[in-house]
Amino acid sequence: MLTGKIIGLGSYLPPKILTNDDLSKIVDTNDEWITERTGIKRRHIADAVEDKASTMACKAALAAIEDAGISGSEIDLIVAASTTPDVVFPSIACCVQGAVGADGCACFDVNSACPGFIAAYNTAQSYIESGNAKTVLVLGAECLTNFVDWEDRGTCILFGDGAGAAVLRAEEGMKNSFIMKASMNRGACLHCEAMKQPKRVDEEGFLKSTFMYMQGREVFRFVVTEVPALIDELSKKYEFDLGEVDHFVFHQANRRIIEATAKKLGVSLEKFPMNIQDTGNTSSASIPILLTQMKKEGKLKKGDKIVMSSFGGGLTWGANYFEY
Ligand SMILES: CC(C)(COP(=O)(O)OP(=O)(O)OC[C@H]1O[C@@H](n2cnc3c(N)ncnc32)[C@H](O)[C@@H]1OP(=O)(O)O)[C@@H](O)C(=O)NCCC(=O)NCCS
């Protein structure tokens, strides 16, 4: 059957780096605590003027298109995932369209918090597999540090900025199989309720609601329970053995979450690539940034079987299984 194969990958990470030692000068924390609890050593921080979710998306998109060796005019759909867009409208996808010379193609954004890239990828695959698109650009772009409370050591240590992109092209191959879930009933432990509005800053509690709020332990428990169960459900529903999977490309949120998931699934940690030490949690951008790094390091081979999985605010969680 026709399915989308990844023919190009690209990413953009802003040049400014914030180390754990830098953070220890802002909040009461230290490198040892952050490294031990999260695996993060440093993260890239967007420049307040130069870098926005939309501009970082454009840079990642151009890199992915160059890697694919195609021209922008060949693209017939752009789907961008972001929870932290700098534009209300046009969408980030439209901004990217302008930058890559894909005038006339369909463009829209999705917001599914950290699993946004998987939601965008599955949407792109559904367009391709139903014959509605041949070449699709899929993106994740985030500027989370704009929404972080820099006085809250429980959250500000976790996040970083960046963007990643993949070009998919219709080819004969194995179908993309996926399951996506959400549970607003359990969403109170992770949210960012309001966008900043100049005239509402004086309203009681308003400014606080513009920052990300997180109960870390609750989120941790949710992830290490639901994500392994979802991967198990995915493998049963689509009848594949976890032993056949070459790479488990997971959302980079916390090294301990990945270790606990690998253990629960009974899969070697070696099959879980990680770059969280250098990026922190970049939400929907984390998976395409990691895929790009894997490709550059020669770790992706045509035919490799990949499970991607992510989780985040909503609460949302999802996973898919496909052939590279
Ligand atoms: C946030 C997280 C790293 C905290 O680790 P934890 O082991 O759960 O730590 P706790 O929140 O229970 O806090 C333990 C102690 O460390 C302290 N602490 C919290 N942040 C700290 C920091 N940055 N530096 C030093 N101490 C810190 C707490 O105040 C607490 O102190 P106390 O015992 O005196 O009250 C962890 O819960 C986590 O990663 N959760 C998942 C979050 C996530 O991935 N979110 C995004 C999903 S997309």
The ligand as a MOL file (V3000), in Angstrom:
LIG
                    3D

  0  0  0     0  0            999 V3000
M  V30 BEGIN CTAB
M  V30 COUNTS 48 50 0 0 0
M  V30 BEGIN ATOM
M  V30 1 C 9.8250 17.2720 38.0290 0
M  V30 2 C 10.5630 16.0620 38.5440 0
M  V30 3 C 11.9720 16.0160 37.9250 0
M  V30 4 C 10.7220 16.1890 40.0470 0
M  V30 5 O 11.3840 15.0540 40.5660 0
M  V30 6 P 10.7810 14.3040 41.8380 0
M  V30 7 O 11.7130 13.2170 42.1480 0
M  V30 8 O 9.3610 13.9310 41.5130 0
M  V30 9 O 10.8630 15.4280 42.9190 0
M  V30 10 P 9.6940 16.0520 43.8140 0
M  V30 11 O 8.8550 16.9920 43.0070 0
M  V30 12 O 9.0030 14.9570 44.5510 0
M  V30 13 O 10.5610 16.9010 44.8340 0
M  V30 14 C 11.5030 16.2930 45.7150 0
M  V30 15 C 12.2220 17.3930 46.4550 0
M  V30 16 O 13.1010 18.0890 45.5540 0
M  V30 17 C 12.8210 19.4940 45.6070 0
M  V30 18 N 13.0490 20.0610 44.2800 0
M  V30 19 C 12.1540 20.2540 43.2860 0
M  V30 20 N 12.7620 20.7990 42.2200 0
M  V30 21 C 14.0520 20.9500 42.5620 0
M  V30 22 C 15.1790 21.4630 41.8900 0
M  V30 23 N 15.1040 21.9200 40.6220 0
M  V30 24 N 16.3660 21.4690 42.5240 0
M  V30 25 C 16.4860 21.0190 43.7880 0
M  V30 26 N 15.4470 20.5260 44.4800 0
M  V30 27 C 14.2470 20.4940 43.8800 0
M  V30 28 C 11.3760 19.5840 46.0450 0
M  V30 29 O 11.1030 20.8390 46.6290 0
M  V30 30 C 11.2890 18.4550 47.0380 0
M  V30 31 O 11.8420 18.8770 48.2660 0
M  V30 32 P 11.2140 18.4070 49.6700 0
M  V30 33 O 11.3700 16.8980 49.6720 0
M  V30 34 O 12.0490 19.1120 50.6350 0
M  V30 35 O 9.7950 18.8340 49.6260 0
M  V30 36 C 9.8240 14.7390 38.2000 0
M  V30 37 O 8.6610 14.6190 39.0060 0
M  V30 38 C 9.4210 14.6630 36.7590 0
M  V30 39 O 10.2440 14.6800 35.8740 0
M  V30 40 N 8.1290 14.5170 36.4860 0
M  V30 41 C 7.6330 14.4720 35.1250 0
M  V30 42 C 7.5710 15.8600 34.5810 0
M  V30 43 C 7.4490 15.9140 33.0950 0
M  V30 44 O 8.0400 15.1510 32.3800 0
M  V30 45 N 6.6730 16.8770 32.6100 0
M  V30 46 C 6.5050 17.1720 31.2380 0
M  V30 47 C 5.6480 16.1730 30.5760 0
M  V30 48 S 5.5310 16.5430 28.8860 0
M  V30 END ATOM
M  V30 BEGIN BOND
M  V30 1 1 1 2
M  V30 2 1 2 3
M  V30 3 1 2 4
M  V30 4 1 2 36
M  V30 5 1 4 5
M  V30 6 1 5 6
M  V30 7 2 6 7
M  V30 8 1 6 8
M  V30 9 1 6 9
M  V30 10 1 9 10
M  V30 11 2 10 11
M  V30 12 1 10 12
M  V30 13 1 10 13
M  V30 14 1 13 14
M  V30 15 1 14 15
M  V30 16 1 15 16
M  V30 17 1 15 30
M  V30 18 1 16 17
M  V30 19 1 17 18
M  V30 20 1 17 28
M  V30 21 1 18 19
M  V30 22 1 18 27
M  V30 23 2 19 20
M  V30 24 1 20 21
M  V30 25 1 21 22
M  V30 26 2 21 27
M  V30 27 1 22 23
M  V30 28 2 22 24
M  V30 29 1 24 25
M  V30 30 2 25 26
M  V30 31 1 26 27
M  V30 32 1 28 29
M  V30 33 1 28 30
M  V30 34 1 30 31
M  V30 35 1 31 32
M  V30 36 2 32 33
M  V30 37 1 32 34
M  V30 38 1 32 35
M  V30 39 1 36 37
M  V30 40 1 36 38
M  V30 41 2 38 39
M  V30 42 1 38 40
M  V30 43 1 40 41
M  V30 44 1 41 42
M  V30 45 1 42 43
M  V30 46 2 43 44
M  V30 47 1 43 45
M  V30 48 1 45 46
M  V30 49 1 46 47
M  V30 50 1 47 48
M  V30 END BOND
M  V30 END CTAB
M  END
